[in-house]
Amino acid sequence: MATKKAAAPNVKVNTPWKAAIKRDWQLYLLLLLPLAMVFIFNYAAYPGMRMMFMDYKPAKGYDGSKWVGMETFVKVFKDRDFRRALSSSLVFNVLDLLVGFPMPILLALILNELRYVKFKKVSQTILYLPHFLSWAIIGSVAYTMFRPSSGLVNMALMNMGIIKEGIPFLTEKWHWAVTYLLIGVWQGMGWGTIIYLAAITSISGELYEAAMIDGANRWQRMWNITLPGIKSTVVTLLIMNLGRVMGSNYERLSIFGNSMVRDFQYQLAIYIYEKGLSNGKYSMATVVGVFQSLVGLILVLLADKVAKKLGEDGLL
Amino acid sequence: MAKKKENIPRDAEVTSDGSRAINKFRISDAVMIAVVTLLCATCVMPFIHLFAKSISGNSAVMAKRVYFWPKDINFDAYASIFRDGSLVYSFIYSVIVTLIFTLLGMIVCTCAAYPLSKKRLRGKLVFTFLLMFPMYFGAGLIPSYLLMHDLHLLDNMWVLILPLIYSPYNMLIMKTYFQSSIPDSLEESAFLDGASNFQILWHIVLPLSKPILATLSLFYAVGRWNAYSDNIYYIRTETLKMVQYKLYQMVASANEAQTATLSEAAAVTSTPEVLQAAAIMFVTIPIICIYPFLQKYFVKGVMVGAVKG
């Protein structure tokens, strides 16, 4: 008995179930709690997806509503609102990626080059702050800063005589698009920077030494050592972000919503909330939601495969 | 490795063209410092402005004279917020919800992470898949909404707690930490001494995991504190709404509803703009105050979670 116990913890043996339970029943007991949570709150929602194939009426419930096969799918993809929401979502998400993905990398490279430790530490602390703020705070702060007549930015610009009228940062759709994207970059730059900086510090110092002895300047070192050194981290984060290309953030969209920018602001999250919860078109909203999840999953799997083919580690 | 790098004299550029290289070096340095400083300013200035605005006199604010220094200092706006009480109530309510959420979340997280971190666990692959899959695929808003309805959790404080306390992402971080930071030998010797799994978890593993427990508690707390979309979806009763939602409401209703409810009397003494600024600061100041102290745990946690090897 004593020898069996001593061998068990470290050896990978295919223990028969009876023995495994006898040895680790406490571990299985612990697992019951999270398993219960995941089944009750995640998996229990999956059957609800059958609404995609029904003409679900809230009043009639699951049993009272009839099955319509692919009809709802067709309805959704024909729906002009859906097409609008889809294209807006995709455009903005891709732009988010294009503008927002490189930013933390650049910041990490810059911060890594600076030699003044105090400055580095303080600036890192400050730059991570936006990530700690909710969209409600960010939105309300943004309005305060960017209001056409009384926002700080416009006040300053007008008082300095640079402009005559306030710039409609958040109240005209093209300006809104730029402001919206930049605020997204602002909010996320801290988090990515932490990760890339951590990856950079794990690059061997000897490589830099050798490069400097060979006469490489800072840009050459950055290009040949730092960037390749964080390649796997970049790939991992890229895969994670690709999975969100079909996603949509309700908090971020709703806080910046107003009638002037509706065209661009009407994206998938808004579509689902309005058509689904507000207008009761549960089936249609379910189709869109599942569509989002599926596409996201497929994108992550594909990107992971591609990454592995190219020799990287991948996410899964 | 990191320490070694610190000692390399980074400004010792070994090039043939000595002086020119050092000059170019300084300019790019200056540009970088300028860029970073500018970015930091964008993070700090808005709050300085808002704070100044919140304690300034109405006329100064209306005349657009308040930039970063308050004018005609008075605390009327804050006084009305406290007198009205709804924001204060919501704040305290949110703190309670966050605390419960964090406690339960940490318990559930540990219950998943510890067993899954053991190589010897039979069926580990299946359990890991079951516990990680929801992170990659969700049923969507409507099925979740109906589920909450069926569970009688709509318009109930617990809908803000229960569905999210198990977080696959946090569990992954904790599991990784257990696997990499708790040596097997420790457990083995405990087994030899006759300890049970529970005892090892409670007396050995948890005390050694204080850093990751602090970090993940932070992740849970900040996550719950900042999120308010579930408030929008699942709750109708005003008193069950969390404080971020109140702020959202203030913004979304185009500055009318919240300031009206904040108190009619207040409307006499503070213009909506000052009151709004005060409301925003009321919700934000606590975070800004706690943030510097928690930041290092947050950074460690993000690093453990994302960097490979």
Interface residues (C-beta under 8 A of the other chain):
Chain A: A2 K5 A6 A8 P9 N10 V11 K12 V13 N14 T15 W17 A20 I21 R23 D24 Q26 L27 Y28 L30 L31 L32 L33 P34 L35 M37 V38 I40 F41 N42 Y43 A44 A45 Y46 P47 G48 M49 M51 L107 I110 L111 E113 L114 R115 F119 V122 S123 Q124 T125 I126 L127 Y128 L129 P130 F132 L133 S134 W135 A136 I137 G139 S140 V141 Y143 T144 M145 S150 L152 M155 A156 N159 W186 M189 W191 I194 I195 A198 A199 T201 S202 I203 S204 G205 E206 Y208 E209 M212 I213 G215 N217 R218 S232 T233 T236 L237 G243 Y250 E251 S254 I255 G257 N258 I272 Y273 G276 L277 Y282 A285 T286 V288 G289 V290 Q292 S293 L294 G296 L297 V300 D313
Chain B: M1 A2 K4 K5 I8 R10 D11 A12 E13 V14 T15 S16 A21 F25 S28 D29 M32 I33 V35 V36 T37 L39 C40 T42 C43 V44 M45 P46 F47 H49 L50 K53 K64 Y67 I107 V108 C109 T110 C111 A112 Y114 P115 L116 K118 K119 R120 L121 R122 G123 F127 L130 L131 P134 Y136 F137 G138 A139 G140 L141 I142 P143 S144 Y145 L146 L147 L151 L162 P163 I165 Y166 M171 D184 E187 E188 F191 L192 S196 N197 F198 L201 V222 W225 N226 A227 Y228 S229 I232 Y233 Q244 Y245 L247 Y248 M250 V251 A252 A254 E273 Q276 A277 I280 V283 T284 I287 I288 Y291 P292 Q295 F298 V299 V302 M303 A306 V307 K308 G309
